[in-house]
């Protein structure tokens, strides 16, 4: 992986992740939804969020890398979380056909909106990286991800000067609710060299359990930012009119938009 400058994780964020485990096994068993309703979690997330966002952008380079690991540290099985098999008919049909009919639509504030097949994405400049996924539920897992570098994909559609955010619209209805999962990044994180549209995990095709056909890997962000089952990418100036207006499924339920580590 070469000699790269590594960003040192914020110890306060690490303590927060570890400390969430102490909030009770019952909360963890019911998933992120119960955590999102816990006032103690929200207060902690809010305080650390404001600190780490300001600190990361002030003291680290826009290109500073998240830590990468050795192959010997890859987990034997990468844990699935949240939705692990979207139930909607259109997704099931694509999965049954090994995603041969999949098309990623990219539009919004771009000069050249387009649609890209999985083969199209695999032909674009790619990157393989071994990184750690940190979940607010208190667990971490190391995996090897391969995917198209998002910045290179965005260059194909040519974002306009008004584009401030990249929004990822997904196939899954989390916990069977009415709203599709979605997430967003600003342009700095979208163009970060470790931000990928991942189609491979641990040297194999990305499994449905972990977000096939493509999922986001934004390695300087917490797990809830890593959108799975991405169907549509939209570049916008504001996400105020998208679902709850806070930039992501969990953000609409109380999480902070900035999920930086």
C-alpha positions in Angstrom: 0.0 0.0 0.0 3.0 2.2 -0.1 4.3 5.0 2.2 1.2 7.1 2.9 0.4 9.6 5.5 -2.0 8.1 8.0 -4.6 10.1 10.0 -4.6 9.3 13.7 -8.1 8.4 14.9 -9.6 10.8 17.4 -9.4 9.1 20.8 -12.6 10.8 21.9 -14.4 9.2 19.0 -12.9 5.8 19.8 -14.0 6.1 23.4 -17.5 7.0 22.3 -17.7 3.9 20.1 -16.5 1.7 22.9 -18.7 3.4 25.4 -21.9 2.8 23.4 -21.6 -0.9 24.3 -22.2 0.0 27.9 -25.6 1.5 27.2 -27.1 -1.9 27.4 -27.4 -5.1 25.5 -31.1 -4.6 24.9 -30.4 -1.5 22.8 -27.8 -3.3 20.7 -30.1 -6.3 20.1 -32.7 -4.0 18.6 -30.2 -2.3 16.4 -29.5 1.4 15.6 -33.1 2.4 15.8 -33.2 2.1 19.6 -29.9 3.9 19.8 -31.2 6.8 17.8 -33.9 7.3 20.4 -31.5 7.2 23.3 -30.9 10.8 24.6 -27.5 9.9 26.1 -26.3 8.5 22.7 -27.5 11.6 20.9 -25.9 14.0 23.3 -22.6 12.1 23.1 -22.8 11.9 19.3 -23.5 15.6 19.0 -20.7 16.7 21.2 -18.0 14.5 19.6 -19.4 15.2 16.1 -18.9 19.0 16.4 -15.4 18.5 17.8 -14.1 15.9 15.3 -15.5 17.6 12.2 -13.8 20.9 13.1 -10.6 19.2 14.2 -10.3 16.9 11.2 -10.9 19.7 8.7 -8.5 22.1 10.5 -5.5 19.8 11.2 -5.7 17.2 8.5 -5.1 17.4 4.8 -8.1 16.9 2.5 -6.2 13.9 1.3 -5.1 12.4 4.7 -5.8 8.7 4.7 -7.6 6.5 7.1 -5.5 3.7 8.5 -5.0 0.7 6.3 -4.2 -2.8 7.6 -2.3 -6.0 6.7 -4.0 -9.0 5.0 -3.4 -11.0 8.2 -5.7 -8.7 10.1 -8.8 -9.3 7.8 -11.7 -10.7 9.7 -12.7 -14.3 8.6 -16.2 -13.1 7.9 -17.3 -9.5 7.4 -20.3 -8.9 9.6 -23.6 -7.9 8.0 -25.7 -5.3 9.7 -29.1 -3.6 9.2 -30.7 -4.8 6.0 -28.9 -7.9 4.7 -31.3 -8.8 1.9 -33.6 -6.1 0.4 -37.1 -7.5 -0.1 -38.4 -5.2 -2.9 -39.2 -7.0 -6.2 -37.0 -4.9 -8.5 -33.9 -5.6 -6.4 -34.7 -9.3 -6.0 -35.0 -9.6 -9.8 -31.6 -7.9 -10.4 -29.9 -10.2 -7.7 -31.4 -13.3 -9.4 -29.8 -12.2 -12.6 -26.4 -11.6 -11.0 -27.0 -7.8 -11.5 -26.5 -8.1 -15.2 -29.4 -5.6 -15.6 -28.1 -3.2 -12.9 -27.7 0.4 -13.9 -26.4 3.1 -11.6 -28.1 6.4 -12.4 -26.1 9.5 -11.7 -27.8 12.9 -12.1 -28.7 16.1 -10.4 -26.2 19.0 -10.6 -24.0 17.4 -13.3 -23.3 18.3 -16.9 -23.3 14.8 -18.2 -25.9 12.6 -16.4 -25.5 9.0 -17.1 -26.2 5.3 -16.3 -23.5 2.8 -15.6 -23.6 -1.0 -15.6 -21.6 -3.0 -13.1 -19.1 -3.8 -15.9 -18.8 -0.1 -16.6 -17.9 0.6 -13.0 -15.4 -2.2 -12.9 -13.7 -0.8 -16.0 -13.1 2.6 -14.2 -10.0 3.4 -12.1 -10.2 1.3 -9.0 -8.5 0.8 -5.6 -8.2 -2.0 -3.2 -7.8 -1.2 0.5 -7.9 -3.0 3.9 -9.7 -0.8 6.4 -11.7 -1.0 9.6 -15.4 -0.5 9.7 -16.5 1.1 13.0 -20.2 0.9 13.9 -21.9 3.2 16.5 -23.2 0.0 18.1 -19.8 -0.6 19.4 -18.3 -3.2 17.1 -15.5 -3.0 14.4 -14.5 -5.3 11.6 -11.6 -5.2 9.2 -12.2 -6.1 5.5 -10.5 -5.7 2.1 -12.6 -3.6 -0.3 -12.2 -3.2 -4.0 -14.2 -0.6 -6.0 -14.3 2.3 -8.4 -12.8 5.5 -6.9 -15.9 7.7 -6.5 -14.0 10.8 -7.5 -13.2 9.3 -10.9 -16.8 8.2 -11.4 -18.0 11.8 -10.6 -15.5 13.2 -13.1 -17.4 11.2 -15.8 -20.6 13.1 -15.1 -18.9 16.5 -14.5 -20.4 18.1 -11.3 -21.4 21.7 -11.7 -20.0 24.5 -9.5 -23.3 24.4 -7.5 -22.9 20.8 -6.4 -22.2 20.7 -2.6 -23.3 17.2 -1.7 -23.4 13.7 -3.2 -26.6 11.8 -2.1 -26.7 7.9 -2.3 -30.2 6.5 -2.8 -30.4 2.8 -1.9 -32.7 -0.2 -2.6 -33.4 -1.2 1.0 -36.2 -0.2 3.3 -34.5 -0.4 6.6 -36.2 -2.6 9.2 -39.2 -2.9 6.8 -40.2 0.7 7.2 -41.6 2.9 4.4 -38.4 5.0 3.7 -35.6 3.9 1.5 -32.1 4.1 3.0 -30.0 7.1 1.8 -26.8 8.9 2.8 -24.7 11.8 1.7 -21.2 13.1 1.7 -19.8 16.6 1.0 -17.5 17.0 -2.0 -14.4 16.8 0.1 -15.2 13.3 1.3 -16.7 12.3 -2.1 -13.3 13.1 -3.8 -11.2 11.5 -1.0 -8.9 8.8 -2.6 -10.3 6.1 -0.2 -13.9 6.8 -1.0 -15.1 3.9 -3.2 -18.1 2.5 -4.9 -17.1 -1.0 -3.7 -18.1 -4.1 -5.7 -15.6 -6.5 -4.1 -15.0 -7.7 -0.5 -12.1 -9.8 0.6 -11.0 -10.8 -2.9 -14.4 -11.9 -4.0 -17.6 -10.4 -5.4 -19.4 -8.2 -2.9 -22.2 -10.4 -1.3 -25.8 -9.3 -1.0 -25.4 -9.5 2.8 -22.8 -6.7 2.6 -24.5 -4.5 0.0 -24.3 -5.9 -3.5 -24.0 -4.8 -6.2 -22.2 -1.7 -4.9 -21.9 0.0 -1.6 -20.1 3.1 -0.4 -16.8 3.0 1.4 -15.9 6.3 2.9 -13.2 5.3 5.3 -13.0 8.5 7.4 -16.6 8.0 8.3 -18.6 5.8 10.8 -20.5 2.7 9.7 -23.9 4.3 9.2 -22.5 6.5 6.4 -21.5 3.4 4.4 -24.6 3.1 2.3 -25.3 -0.3 0.8 -27.4 -1.4 -2.3 -26.8 1.9 -4.1 -29.2 2.4 -7.0 -29.0 6.2 -7.7 -26.5 9.0 -7.0 -27.7 12.5 -7.0 -25.6 15.7 -6.7 -27.4 18.5 -5.0 -26.8 21.9 -3.4 -29.0 21.0 -0.4 -30.7 17.9 0.9 -33.4 19.8 2.7 -36.1 18.3 0.4 -34.9 14.7 0.5 -36.8 12.6 3.0 -36.4 14.2 6.4 -34.0 16.9 5.1 -31.0 15.9 7.3 -28.8 14.1 4.7 -29.3 10.5 5.7 -31.7 7.8 7.0 -30.2 7.8 10.5 -29.6 11.5 10.5 -33.4 12.0 10.0 -33.7 10.0 13.2 -31.4 12.0 15.3 -27.8 11.1 14.3 -25.3 13.8 13.4 -24.7 14.2 9.7 -21.0 14.3 10.2 -19.9 10.8 11.0 -16.1 11.4 10.9 -13.7 9.1 12.8 
